Amino acid sequence: MPLTRGARYMLLSTLFFALMNVCVKLLPHLPALEIILFRSAMSVVISYVTLRVLRIRPWGTNHFFLIARGTTGALALILYFFTLQKMPLATAVTVQYLAPIFTAVLGIFIVKEKVRPWQWLFFLLSFAGVLVVEGVDTRVDPLYLAVGVASAIFSGFSYNSIRRLRGKEDPLVVVFYFPMVALPIAGVYCLFHWVQPQGLDWLWLILTGLLTQGAQVCMTKAYQAEKLSSVANLNYIGIVYALGLGLVFFNETFHPASYLGMALVLAGVVLNTVYAARAAKALPHPTPEKVAA
């Protein structure tokens, strides 16, 4: 199945995020906001240096949506890291992957993008898979589940802000604003709740920052290259990574019904991707005369 440029970026982003999740899960003794502090500091430095080298103005011009992206992204990240430390890896990731549904629904109002009837069916299919995976995991506290859903909602707002910045800001500028907003929030918290990292903690913290930077760049390019409803569903593939990585690194096992849920999720992903790609090809392309007009 041929993949669009946006789909390729999203698949790469999903892989980077999956590996980042493992690094966070390996640091259960550190406060979530302390991990975010290290990750944000690294991302700010890498983004700023890259922007200067490429001679791109780092502060941008669309400050409202840049700050909105940074604020909602930071809130989503804080809540998500908390659930990663409190839930089994695959379960936390599964709850977070409600975000593409919230992204598409909010996109109707924020960026005025239509979701075709068939796509709603594919979203529901993936959502049903999420419910199956979640329903058979009895280790989740309802409070943590609510926190995970809130994280997914904030992610939906954040991704729509990215879409609004399409063609208006360089992807690196959009990425830069995320850690720039998260850094002072995490910094204030850590002033009063600092826990000294030890040994391999430093390696996992560094990898968290590097993987995050790569994932954010790829994700931003994906959302700016394609319609939200075309690429948002690809996030669900992270559930496959989470199940495998959770087993390998943390010996986490799940009810056999989890695999049925995973199959439903992937079916929704593939069907939506194929449908969106065909719908995009069916749209009339402007002629040179129309472009000139």
Steps between C-alpha positions, in 0.01 A plus 500: 500500500662831392540747783475877474780723629292590804434133579871418484583782740227386740619137500854612581371732771300215655810279518705772670222565751475127578870483585468818706219336699737220598757751626236675714374167634857416605498806730209429739690645798537846342209750498336527159565876490871443565519278193314770305752758628793307352314421180388861452845644573660276238229574246526878553876494443487270196211693341652844562842405363341336195283804431799734525712281271219495243450878544136457600347753739430288810217710647264479200213740433181306583550524872146409608500156338868442578437562869178297482698213351761525773252532787262220401792279400669555836182417694446187291860392556492549878184293536627234260832451679307463824290218351810333354642469850173379655361261236634205298675640192255371238198612703630855544581522130161360406317768698720772350414377153150632544668827394454446123124477549494822702731656241266424211187606690653826622634559150145543374469814713856631522639452148166442322599162357225256408505136601328280245234253620715198423785645704272524803442127463874434491552719806229307683666172402831616648323641805329164553844340496621745763200412719572129467864542600403727788206292616702186566772676702377506861820655638399857415368739765204710371685817605798413281264416217337844529844663501588308182182613324569861599849467351348375173260796487781752550695318227206549264508876560878502455491318166234736369722795589774338293260469208402867527867591465539310173679717244534780754785377717798275443452158670810560711349822639186307599715233668703769680196650673398169659802456732535877543158505674551171687846594634398772750203294622723200571777721638280656769376159612852355517621782723291347776492130404846419364617136499866443407538267195740209550708282265307393190232758577711751307506279190121457500452875553728585206330245274160636603603845379652381172213268411247768587667752272495260206140398569379860530664609174355205308154542656490873423595439137233228476219724629608786275527275193161325518145546624455415867259216425749349253794456736363524856388137504853377428583581862316181597784286369684599816283249685681220317837643607377540858382140531831366368728737689301456821550124481871520416604769750246468781361147466147641466242248382141552392174314454473326159211733417755783483618359170146518363493865600834558332369341179195730503719803552731407212202424273366850562844648431550320168146562375514870587843545339394332176171689488660839569770443237243407233278794593795737465585363155137541391502874573534719188842659465511869403611576145778755433233748381306467827816538706598813308152643547 
